[in-house]
């Protein structure tokens, strides 16, 4: 994965963010799926929209950890499929 998204990737990321948080439907930022290994992010097309709270806030996947977040809110891969279906 390139570190900086190209124009097409930026457009896709914007469309994903415009969907709103997959948990609470609040305004969202994009979250690159975790688990790419060795601390690497997933590709720019493997993203889901999360609000600040569910991304990096008190209930955020980066704050409470992937396992706890998934126990509370569900699996990233399932949300990814939902996002892809919605945008198709």
Secondary structure as UniProt FT lines:
FT   HELIX           7..18
FT   TURN            22..24
FT   STRAND          29..32
FT   TURN            38..39
FT   TURN            44..45
FT   STRAND          47..50
FT   HELIX           52..55
FT   TURN            58..59
FT   HELIX           61..64
FT   HELIX           66..73
FT   HELIX           76..87
//
